[in-house]
Amino acid sequence: MPCHSAVADDGVKLYYEETGSGDPLVFVHEFAGDFRSWEPQVRHFSRYYRCLTYNARGYPPSHVPGDPGLGPVVMLVLILGLVFILGWPLEWVPIVLIVIPILLPAIHSVGIDLVYFCTLVAVCLQTAWLSPPVAMSAYFLKGVVPDWELTDIYVGMMQFMMLQVIGLGLLVLFPEIALWLPTLLFREGAP
């Protein structure tokens, strides 16, 4: 397949491959995939159409954004703030399956370990579910014990939310807390 690169007005280079002839048929990859994800379909449809597959920005060999000028810790805190706010109205599924894959190229570009990042996201989501104004955990508990007042549940949850915030702060400041066990298990020569 002929390989090409297109450059957008803002200088971003996108890699694409083209095969076949006729009307164009564009194959767009999903997150964590690339232009090769469509190989069987392209092989079939290229007999009838001009098939184009490409890699989106952030997926090599297309342009991978560099450091956006923020330090890794500042970027991490901003992303965790976004995850925290999204954790109020949303369940974890849309955040983990939609929002996090969009942010992964930026996280990867500044060299943040993905195991560490995913641990932070999990703790951040737990904290969001404990915090008012939405506090999904409070509503779950209210459903189990309808006689309790919601304000009493909020007051009782505050001490646990503060512990979560302290734990999240410690994880941001000391990544080794989250990484020592994976490092121990997966180091070279481990039993």
C-alpha positions as CSV (number, residue, x, y, z in Angstrom):
1,M,0.0,0.0,0.0
2,P,1.3,3.5,-0.8
3,C,2.2,5.4,2.4
4,H,1.5,9.1,2.6
5,S,1.6,12.0,5.1
6,A,-0.8,15.0,5.0
7,V,0.0,18.2,6.9
8,A,-2.8,20.2,8.4
9,D,-2.9,24.0,8.6
10,D,-1.6,23.9,12.1
11,G,1.4,21.8,11.1
12,V,0.2,18.4,12.4
13,K,1.4,15.5,10.2
14,L,-1.1,12.7,9.7
15,Y,0.1,9.3,8.3
16,Y,-2.3,7.5,6.0
17,E,-2.2,4.6,3.5
18,E,-4.2,4.4,0.3
19,T,-5.0,1.4,-1.9
20,G,-7.5,0.5,-4.6
21,S,-9.3,2.8,-7.0
22,G,-12.8,4.2,-7.3
23,D,-14.9,6.1,-4.8
24,P,-13.1,6.7,-1.5
25,L,-13.9,4.7,1.6
26,V,-12.2,6.0,4.8
27,F,-11.5,3.6,7.7
28,V,-11.1,5.4,11.1
29,H,-9.4,3.5,13.9
30,E,-10.7,3.4,17.4
31,F,-8.6,4.2,20.5
32,A,-5.6,1.9,21.0
33,G,-5.8,0.8,17.4
34,D,-4.1,2.1,14.3
35,F,-4.3,2.0,10.5
36,R,-3.5,-1.8,10.6
37,S,-6.7,-2.5,12.5
38,W,-8.6,-2.4,9.2
39,E,-6.3,-4.7,7.2
40,P,-8.8,-7.5,6.4
41,Q,-11.6,-5.0,5.5
42,V,-9.2,-3.0,3.3
43,R,-8.0,-6.1,1.5
44,H,-11.6,-6.9,0.6
45,F,-13.0,-3.5,-0.2
46,S,-9.9,-2.2,-2.1
47,R,-11.1,-4.4,-5.0
48,Y,-14.1,-2.0,-5.4
49,Y,-13.1,1.3,-3.7
50,R,-10.2,3.6,-3.0
51,C,-9.5,2.7,0.7
52,L,-7.9,5.2,3.0
53,T,-6.7,4.3,6.5
54,Y,-4.9,6.7,8.8
55,N,-3.5,7.2,12.2
56,A,-5.0,9.9,14.3
57,R,-2.8,12.6,15.9
58,G,-0.9,11.0,18.8
59,Y,-0.6,7.6,17.3
60,P,2.8,7.0,15.5
61,P,3.8,7.4,12.7
62,S,1.4,10.4,12.8
63,H,2.5,13.5,14.8
64,V,2.7,12.8,18.5
65,P,2.3,16.0,20.5
66,G,5.2,16.9,22.6
67,D,5.2,18.4,26.1
68,P,2.4,21.0,26.1
69,G,4.6,23.3,28.2
70,L,3.1,22.1,31.5
71,G,5.2,20.0,33.9
72,P,4.1,16.4,34.4
73,V,2.7,17.1,37.9
74,V,0.7,20.2,36.8
75,M,-0.7,18.2,33.9
76,L,-1.5,15.3,36.2
77,V,-3.3,17.5,38.7
78,L,-5.4,19.2,35.9
79,I,-6.4,15.8,34.5
80,L,-7.3,14.5,37.9
81,G,-9.3,17.6,38.5
82,L,-11.3,16.9,35.3
83,V,-11.7,13.2,36.3
84,F,-12.9,14.3,39.8
85,I,-15.5,16.7,38.3
86,L,-16.7,14.1,35.8
87,G,-16.9,11.6,38.6
88,W,-19.8,13.5,40.2
89,P,-22.5,12.9,37.5
90,L,-21.0,10.0,35.6
91,E,-20.3,6.3,36.5
92,W,-16.8,5.0,36.0
93,V,-17.5,3.3,32.7
94,P,-17.9,6.4,30.5
95,I,-14.9,8.0,32.1
96,V,-12.6,5.0,31.7
97,L,-13.8,4.0,28.2
98,I,-14.2,7.5,26.7
99,V,-12.3,10.2,28.6
100,I,-9.1,8.3,29.7
101,P,-8.2,7.0,26.1
102,I,-8.4,10.6,24.9
103,L,-6.0,11.7,27.5
104,L,-3.5,8.8,27.2
105,P,-1.3,10.3,24.5
106,A,-0.8,13.4,26.6
107,I,0.0,11.3,29.7
108,H,2.4,9.1,27.7
109,S,4.1,12.1,26.0
110,V,5.2,13.5,29.4
111,G,6.5,10.1,30.5
112,I,4.0,9.3,33.3
113,D,3.8,5.6,34.0
114,L,0.4,4.2,32.9
115,V,0.0,1.9,35.9
116,Y,0.6,4.9,38.2
117,F,-1.8,7.1,36.2
118,C,-4.6,4.4,36.3
119,T,-4.1,4.0,40.0
120,L,-4.5,7.8,40.5
121,V,-7.7,7.8,38.3
122,A,-9.2,4.9,40.4
123,V,-8.5,6.8,43.7
124,C,-9.8,10.0,42.2
125,L,-13.0,8.4,41.1
126,Q,-13.5,6.9,44.6
127,T,-13.0,10.3,46.1
128,A,-15.5,11.9,43.7
129,W,-18.2,9.4,44.6
130,L,-17.8,10.4,48.3
131,S,-17.9,14.1,47.8
132,P,-20.9,16.4,47.7
133,P,-22.8,17.8,45.8
134,V,-23.6,14.5,44.1
135,A,-21.9,11.9,46.2
136,M,-23.2,8.8,44.5
137,S,-22.1,6.6,47.4
138,A,-24.5,8.6,49.7
139,Y,-27.4,7.9,47.5
140,F,-26.5,4.2,47.3
141,L,-26.4,4.1,51.2
142,K,-29.7,6.1,51.3
143,G,-31.3,3.4,49.1
144,V,-30.2,0.7,51.6
145,V,-31.1,2.5,54.7
146,P,-34.0,4.9,53.8
147,D,-34.6,6.0,57.4
148,W,-31.3,7.9,57.6
149,E,-31.2,11.5,56.6
150,L,-29.0,12.4,53.6
151,T,-27.3,15.1,55.6
152,D,-26.3,12.6,58.3
153,I,-24.8,10.4,55.6
154,Y,-22.8,13.3,54.2
155,V,-21.4,14.2,57.6
156,G,-20.5,10.5,58.2
157,M,-18.8,10.3,54.8
158,M,-16.6,13.4,55.2
159,Q,-13.9,11.7,57.3
160,F,-13.5,9.0,54.7
161,M,-13.5,11.6,51.9
162,M,-10.7,13.5,53.7
163,L,-8.7,10.3,54.0
164,Q,-9.2,9.7,50.3
165,V,-8.0,13.3,49.5
166,I,-4.9,12.8,51.7
167,G,-4.2,9.4,50.0
168,L,-4.6,10.9,46.6
169,G,-2.2,13.7,47.5
170,L,0.4,11.2,48.8
171,L,0.1,9.2,45.6
172,V,0.7,12.4,43.5
173,L,3.7,13.4,45.6
174,F,5.2,9.9,46.0
175,P,4.5,7.7,42.9
176,E,6.6,4.9,44.5
177,I,3.6,4.1,46.8
178,A,1.6,3.0,43.8
179,L,4.5,1.5,41.8
180,W,6.5,-0.5,44.4
181,L,4.4,-3.7,44.1
182,P,4.3,-3.8,40.2
183,T,8.0,-3.0,40.2
184,L,8.7,-5.9,42.7
185,L,6.6,-8.4,40.7
186,F,7.7,-7.5,37.2
187,R,11.3,-6.6,37.6
188,E,14.0,-8.5,35.7
189,G,14.9,-11.8,37.3
190,A,11.8,-11.8,39.6
191,P,10.6,-15.4,40.5
